[in-house]
Amino acid sequence: MNDAMLYLFRHTLYIAVTPELIEITHAETGRKLAEPPLLAIETKRGRDSVIAVGSMAKHLTGKPNVRIENGFSHPRTLLADFTAAQRTLAHLIKRVLPLGFFVRRPIVVMHPLTMLEGGLTQIEIRAFAELASMAGASRAYVWQGPSLTTEQLRKHSFPEQGRLLFP
Protein backbone atom coordinates (compact mmCIF):
# COMPACT_ATOMS: atom_id res chain seq x y z
CA MET A 1 0.00 0.00 0.00
CA ASN A 2 1.48 3.36 -0.97
CA ASP A 3 1.74 6.34 1.39
CA ALA A 4 -1.24 8.12 -0.17
CA MET A 5 -3.49 5.13 0.54
CA LEU A 6 -2.12 4.83 4.07
CA TYR A 7 -3.05 8.48 4.73
CA LEU A 8 -6.68 7.68 3.94
CA PHE A 9 -6.81 5.36 6.94
CA ARG A 10 -4.58 7.18 9.41
CA HIS A 11 -5.46 10.39 11.17
CA THR A 12 -3.05 12.32 13.36
CA LEU A 13 -4.26 15.62 14.74
CA TYR A 14 -2.06 18.27 16.30
CA ILE A 15 -4.08 20.58 18.54
CA ALA A 16 -2.44 23.77 19.80
CA VAL A 17 -4.48 25.40 22.57
CA THR A 18 -4.64 28.89 24.05
CA PRO A 19 -7.59 30.63 25.78
CA GLU A 20 -8.14 32.66 22.58
CA LEU A 21 -7.58 30.07 19.85
CA ILE A 22 -7.57 26.36 19.06
CA GLU A 23 -5.55 25.39 16.00
CA ILE A 24 -6.01 21.87 14.66
CA THR A 25 -3.79 20.41 11.96
CA HIS A 26 -4.57 17.11 10.23
CA ALA A 27 -1.03 15.81 9.67
CA GLU A 28 -1.74 13.51 6.75
CA THR A 29 -3.65 16.03 4.62
CA GLY A 30 -2.22 19.29 5.96
CA ARG A 31 -5.76 20.58 6.52
CA LYS A 32 -5.90 23.27 9.22
CA LEU A 33 -8.64 24.79 11.32
CA ALA A 34 -8.26 27.78 13.64
CA GLU A 35 -11.20 28.82 15.80
CA PRO A 36 -11.80 30.57 19.11
CA PRO A 37 -12.59 27.93 21.77
CA LEU A 38 -16.16 29.10 22.23
CA LEU A 39 -19.31 27.06 22.70
CA ALA A 40 -22.81 28.53 22.28
CA ILE A 41 -25.36 26.71 24.41
CA GLU A 42 -29.07 27.40 24.07
CA THR A 43 -31.50 26.61 26.87
CA LYS A 44 -35.01 25.62 25.77
CA ARG A 45 -37.59 24.12 28.11
CA GLY A 46 -34.89 23.48 30.70
CA ARG A 47 -32.66 21.62 28.26
CA ASP A 48 -29.22 22.73 27.07
CA SER A 49 -28.05 22.09 23.54
CA VAL A 50 -24.96 23.16 21.63
CA ILE A 51 -26.00 25.38 18.73
CA ALA A 52 -22.63 26.71 17.55
CA VAL A 53 -18.89 26.39 18.08
CA GLY A 54 -15.95 28.70 17.41
CA SER A 55 -16.47 31.94 15.51
CA MET A 56 -20.10 31.03 14.82
CA ALA A 57 -20.67 30.88 18.58
CA LYS A 58 -19.10 34.32 18.97
CA HIS A 59 -21.75 35.80 16.68
CA LEU A 60 -24.49 34.58 19.03
CA THR A 61 -23.27 36.65 21.98
CA GLY A 62 -26.21 38.46 23.58
CA LYS A 63 -28.90 36.29 22.00
CA PRO A 64 -31.70 35.42 24.48
CA ASN A 65 -31.44 31.99 26.12
CA VAL A 66 -27.90 31.52 24.76
CA ARG A 67 -24.77 31.50 26.83
CA ILE A 68 -21.24 31.46 25.47
CA GLU A 69 -18.68 29.30 27.28
CA ASN A 70 -14.92 29.04 26.91
CA GLY A 71 -13.63 25.88 28.56
CA PHE A 72 -10.05 27.12 28.17
CA SER A 73 -10.28 30.46 29.96
CA HIS A 74 -9.35 30.74 33.63
CA PRO A 75 -6.92 33.07 35.43
CA ARG A 76 -4.78 30.22 36.83
CA THR A 77 -4.95 27.34 34.36
CA LEU A 78 -5.59 26.68 30.69
CA LEU A 79 -8.23 24.01 31.28
CA ALA A 80 -11.06 25.80 33.05
CA ASP A 81 -14.23 23.77 32.39
CA PHE A 82 -13.63 20.17 31.34
CA THR A 83 -17.13 19.54 29.96
CA ALA A 84 -17.24 22.74 27.88
CA ALA A 85 -13.69 22.12 26.62
CA GLN A 86 -14.50 18.52 25.67
CA ARG A 87 -17.66 19.47 23.80
CA THR A 88 -15.85 22.28 21.96
CA LEU A 89 -12.96 20.04 21.00
CA ALA A 90 -15.25 17.21 19.83
CA HIS A 91 -17.13 19.54 17.48
CA LEU A 92 -13.92 21.05 16.07
CA ILE A 93 -12.29 17.63 15.56
CA LYS A 94 -15.29 16.51 13.49
CA ARG A 95 -14.84 19.54 11.25
CA VAL A 96 -11.19 18.67 10.50
CA LEU A 97 -11.54 14.95 9.80
CA PRO A 98 -12.37 13.91 6.25
CA LEU A 99 -15.95 12.95 5.53
CA GLY A 100 -16.69 9.35 4.77
CA PHE A 101 -18.42 6.23 5.92
CA PHE A 102 -15.29 4.88 7.58
CA VAL A 103 -13.32 7.42 9.58
CA ARG A 104 -11.04 6.00 12.23
CA ARG A 105 -10.65 7.78 15.52
CA PRO A 106 -7.57 10.01 15.34
CA ILE A 107 -4.35 10.00 17.29
CA VAL A 108 -4.22 13.42 18.97
CA VAL A 109 -1.22 15.42 20.12
CA MET A 110 -2.42 18.19 22.45
CA HIS A 111 -0.11 21.19 22.78
CA PRO A 112 -1.01 23.67 25.53
CA LEU A 113 0.73 26.94 24.62
CA THR A 114 0.05 29.20 27.61
CA MET A 115 0.11 29.09 31.39
CA LEU A 116 3.11 26.77 31.42
CA GLU A 117 5.17 28.44 34.16
CA GLY A 118 7.09 25.66 35.89
CA GLY A 119 5.93 23.06 33.34
CA LEU A 120 2.82 20.93 33.28
CA THR A 121 1.82 18.96 36.33
CA GLN A 122 0.94 15.27 36.05
CA ILE A 123 -2.66 16.26 36.72
CA GLU A 124 -2.64 18.72 33.78
CA ILE A 125 -1.04 16.14 31.50
CA ARG A 126 -3.65 13.59 32.39
CA ALA A 127 -6.49 16.12 32.07
CA PHE A 128 -5.41 17.16 28.54
CA ALA A 129 -4.97 13.54 27.45
CA GLU A 130 -8.36 12.59 28.86
CA LEU A 131 -9.92 15.65 27.25
CA ALA A 132 -8.65 14.51 23.83
CA SER A 133 -9.79 10.93 24.45
CA MET A 134 -13.28 12.00 25.43
CA ALA A 135 -13.43 14.30 22.40
CA GLY A 136 -12.86 11.31 20.11
CA ALA A 137 -9.16 10.40 20.08
CA SER A 138 -8.11 6.76 19.91
CA ARG A 139 -4.84 7.70 21.59
CA ALA A 140 -3.86 11.01 23.14
CA TYR A 141 -0.51 12.59 23.93
CA VAL A 142 0.51 15.95 25.34
CA TRP A 143 3.41 17.81 23.76
CA GLN A 144 5.52 20.20 25.78
CA GLY A 145 8.03 22.06 23.64
CA PRO A 146 8.31 24.08 20.42
CA SER A 147 5.50 24.01 17.86
CA LEU A 148 5.50 20.94 15.65
CA THR A 149 5.51 20.92 11.86
CA THR A 150 3.22 18.84 9.69
CA GLU A 151 6.23 16.81 8.53
CA GLN A 152 7.27 16.01 12.11
CA LEU A 153 3.73 14.85 12.82
CA ARG A 154 3.53 12.72 9.68
CA LYS A 155 6.76 10.94 10.59
CA HIS A 156 5.96 10.90 14.32
CA SER A 157 9.38 12.50 14.79
CA PHE A 158 9.49 14.85 17.76
CA PRO A 159 12.35 17.30 18.47
CA GLU A 160 14.67 16.70 21.40
CA GLN A 161 13.92 20.20 22.77
CA GLY A 162 10.50 19.01 23.92
CA ARG A 163 8.78 16.11 25.60
CA LEU A 164 5.97 13.91 24.34
CA LEU A 165 3.97 13.01 27.42
CA PHE A 166 1.56 10.17 27.87
CA PRO A 167 -0.22 9.82 31.20
Buried (B, 14 or more C-beta within 10 A) or exposed (E): EEEEEEBBEBBBBBBBBBBEBBBBBBBBBEBEBEBBBBBBBBEEEEEEEBBBBBEEBBEBEEEEEBEBBBBBBEEEBBBBBEEBBBBBBBBBBEEBBEEEEEBEEBBBBBBBBEBEEEEBEEEBBBBBBBBBBBBBBEBBBBBBBEBBBBEBBBEEEBBEEBBBBEB
